[in-house]
Amino acid sequence: MEEMPPLQETVDCDALEALIHSFGADGMAGIGMMQFPLHGCTVRVDTTGTVQVFDDNRRLPSDDTGC
C-alpha cells in the first residue's frame, strides 16, 4: 500500500478548519461533517476534530466508526 503524504502538505488545513467551524455558525447544534477524496482514499473531518481516512477500495462503514 502506498503511503499518503501528511494532510497539511496537500490540504489548506486553516481553510478546512474555518469551513468546519462555520458549520455551527448558524446556531444549529450537532456535529457537522464533510468528506473529500484524496490519493485514492476518502478523508472525513467533523466538528469534533475527528479526522478519518478510508481506503476507497473498502466500503465506508454505515455506523461511522471508521476503519
Residue pairs with C-beta under 8 A, 6 or more apart in sequence:
1 55
2 39
2 40
4 38
4 39
4 41
4 53
5 39
7 13
7 38
7 43
7 51
10 38
10 39
11 38
11 43
16 45
19 34
20 32
20 34
20 45
20 46
20 47
21 47
23 32
23 47
24 30
24 32
24 47
31 46
31 47
31 48
32 46
32 47
33 44
33 45
33 46
33 47
34 44
34 45
34 46
35 42
35 43
35 44
35 45
36 42
36 43
37 43
37 56
38 53
40 55
40 56
40 57
41 53
41 54
41 55
41 56
42 53
42 54
42 56
42 60
43 51
43 52
43 53
43 54
44 50
44 51
44 52
44 53
44 54
45 51
45 52
52 66
52 67
53 67
54 60
54 66
54 67
55 67
58 67
